[in-house]
Amino acid sequence: MVPGVSVLCFASILLETEGISGLVSGDKTIGIDLGLKDFAIVHDGNKVTKHSNPKHLKRHEKNLARKQKKFARKVKGSNSRNKYRKLVAKVHERVSNSRQDFLHKLSRKLVDESQIIIVENLNVKGMVRNRKLSKSISDVGWGMFVNFLDYKLKQKDGQLVEIGRFFPSSKTCSYCGHILDELTLDIREWDCPMCNTHHDRDDNAALNIRNEGIRILSMDGGNPVLAVPRQSKTNKPKGGKASVNEAGSLH
């Protein structure tokens, strides 16, 4: 140091705390339809936003299968087998970490933009019994995502609303309220037989989920209205659109 010259030192510390931003506080009411092709279809009443499914497990599937195959070939109790057991565990950990990172970031974004978030109460345990979809459903992490939304909303005095799993969000026309009797999973777009409104299946479901959540809140937490079976029958036409032989009525 030079005699007679004083030196000032400054220290800057940056801290990031989960869920306590205080700077962003959106007041939207959004409905979310959770899916496999698109992880989350979000409707705020005016526009729809789709967040694609990262498919965490699929990105690591080849690497995981290769290590699992080598692990299975090793002699039980050997150091080599123990080594590959750890390598397989690391891949699973990497998948789990990437999934949680995605779910945390997306839930944080949606919570910061919203005050009320409405989702369906999905029967995930029942869904994974479908052999064709079980791996994809287990990988997507819907339950964890809803839990993240719930506690982050509570931190900002927001609210998570879950509507009944039997609410016909996909089969209900969001314009006139008509309910189809049948809408198979392969039909992604359909025209309402009552008002001729053209619907994207997922966009329509997200809007219906939002509307039903608002209805529940307006009734001070009343139970959602479930679909009532009618005498009309729905046929699956060619071209991926649904039509109804006999018009039904909204109950």
N, C-alpha and C positions, 0 to 999 in steps of 0.2 A: 504493500500500500504506500501511496505517496503521502508524506507528512502534510497535515493540514487539509487534506481532502477527505471528505466524508462520502461513504458509499451507501446507497439505499438499496435494499433487496426486497423483492416482492415475490410472493408465492401465490399461485393460482390453483385452486382445487375444484375439480368438476365432479359432482356427484349425480348419479342417476338412480332414482328410487322408483320401484315398480308401483304403478297405479296411483301415484300422487303427483300429478303434473300441475294442476291448479290453473294452467294456462289455457287449456282446451276444454270446453264444456259445451258440447253440442246439445241441442234440445229436440232432435228428431225422434219420431216414433217409427221404427222400422220393423218389417216382417222378414223373417229368414226361412227359406226353404233349403234344407240340407240335402245334398245329393252325392253321387259318386263321380259323374263326369265333371260337373262343376261342384266344388265343395259347398259353396254357399251362394244362393241367389237372394240378393237383398233388394227389397222394395221399400221406398220411403213415401209412397203415395203418389209420387210424380214420375220417378224414373227407377229403372231396375239396374243393378250392378251385379255382375257375375265374377266370382273369385274361383279360379280353376283349382282342381284337385292336384296337389303336387305329387301324389302317388309315391310316398317316401319308400315303401318297401320294394316297389317295382324297380326303382332306381338302383337298389342294392341287391336285387334278386339273384343276378348271375354270380356276383362275387360271393354272396352268402351260400348259394348252392355248391359252388366250387369248394369252398372251405368246409362245408358240411360233408361233402363227399370224401374229402381227404381225411377228415376227422373220423368218419365211419370206418375207414380202412386201417386205421392205426390199432395197434394191439392194446387191449384194455390194461390200464395201469401203467403204461409206458410214458416216458417224459414227452415223447413226440405227440401222443394223444392228448396229453394235458396241455401242450402248447397250442394245438389246434382248437381245443375246447375254449381257450382264452380268446383265440382269434375270432371264433364264431360269436362269442359273447360280445366282443368289441363291435362287430358289425351290427348286432341287435341294438347295442347301446347307441351307435351312430344313428340308426333309424329312429330310435326313440327320441333322441335329442333334436333331430331335425324336425320331427313331428311336433314336439312341444314348442320349438322355436317358432314354427309357422303359426300354430294355434295361439300362442301368446301375442304375436305381432298383429294377427288379424283381429283377435278379440279386442286388443287395445285400440286399434284403429276404429272399430265399430262403436265401442263404448265412448270414445272421445267425441264421436260425431252424434251420439244419441243420448236420449234420456230414458226412453222405453224401448226394449227389444222384445219382440214376440217370436217364439219358436214353437214347433210341435214337440209334444212329449213322445219321443220315439221309443218303440220297444226294440232296443238294440239286441238284447239277448234272444228275442224271438227271430230277428232278422238273420242273425249269424247261423241259424239252422239251415239256411239256404246254401247248399254246397257250392253253387256257382258263384255266389256273391260273398260268402263268409270271409274270405281272405281280404277282399276289398273293403268290406264294412269294418272289419277289425282294424285295418290299417288307417282308416280315415280319421278316427278319433272324435266322433260326434259328441259322445258323452263328456269327454274331457273339455271340448270346446264350449259346451253349454255351461259347465262348471266355471270355466274361466270368465265367461260373460257374466255369470251370476255374481261372483265375488267382486269383480271389477266395477260392476254397476252399483253394488252396495257401497263401495268406497266413495262414490260420488253422489250417493243418495238417489241413484237411478233405480229402475225396476225391470226385472225379467218376468215375462208372462209366458207360461206354457199352456198351450191349448190341447184339448184331448186328442189322443192319437188316432181316433176314429173320425175326426172331422174331415169331410171330403174336400180337402183343399185343392186337389188336382181336378176333380170332377165337377166343381162348381163354377159356373160362369160368373166372373167377377163384375160383369156389367149388369146382367139382369137377375142373377141369382138362381138360374136353372141348374139342376143337378142331374148329371148323367148317371145311369144305372151302372155302366161299366166303362172303364177306360184302362186298357191293358198297358203294361210298361213300355211296349214298343211304339205306342202312339205318342209322338212328341209334340204334335200340333193338332188342333181340332177346331171346328166351327160350331158355335152354339146353334142348335136347331130351333131355338126360340127367337133369338135376336140377330142371328147370323154373324155375331162377333167372332173374329178369328183370334185364337189363343195360342201362344207358346205355353206348353204345359207347365214348365217351371216358373216362368214369369207370372202366370196366372195364379199358381199355387202360393207364391210369395206374397202377392197382393191379397189373396183371400186370408192367408194367415194373419197379415197385418190388420185387415178389417175385422176379423173375428176377435183378435186380441183387444182392439178398441171397443168392440161390443161388450166383451167381458168386463173391461174396466168401467164402462159406462153403467153396468149393472152392479157395480161394486163387488166384482169378483164372482159373478154368477157363472154357472156351469155352461160350457159351450153347447150349442145345438148340434145334435148328431143327425146324420142322414137318416131319413125314414124311407124304407123300401116302398117302391111304387109298382104298379102293374105294368108300366111300359118296359120295353126291352131295348137294349142297345146292341147294335151290330158293329163289328169292326170292318169298315170298308177298305177298299184298296186305296193306296196312296197315303196311308197313315193318318186319315182323319176319321172322326167318329160321327155317327149319325144316329138318330133315335126314331124308331118306328112310330111310337105314339107319345105325344108330348106329355110330360109329367108336370106336377105342380110343386112349388117350393113350400115345404112345411116349416 
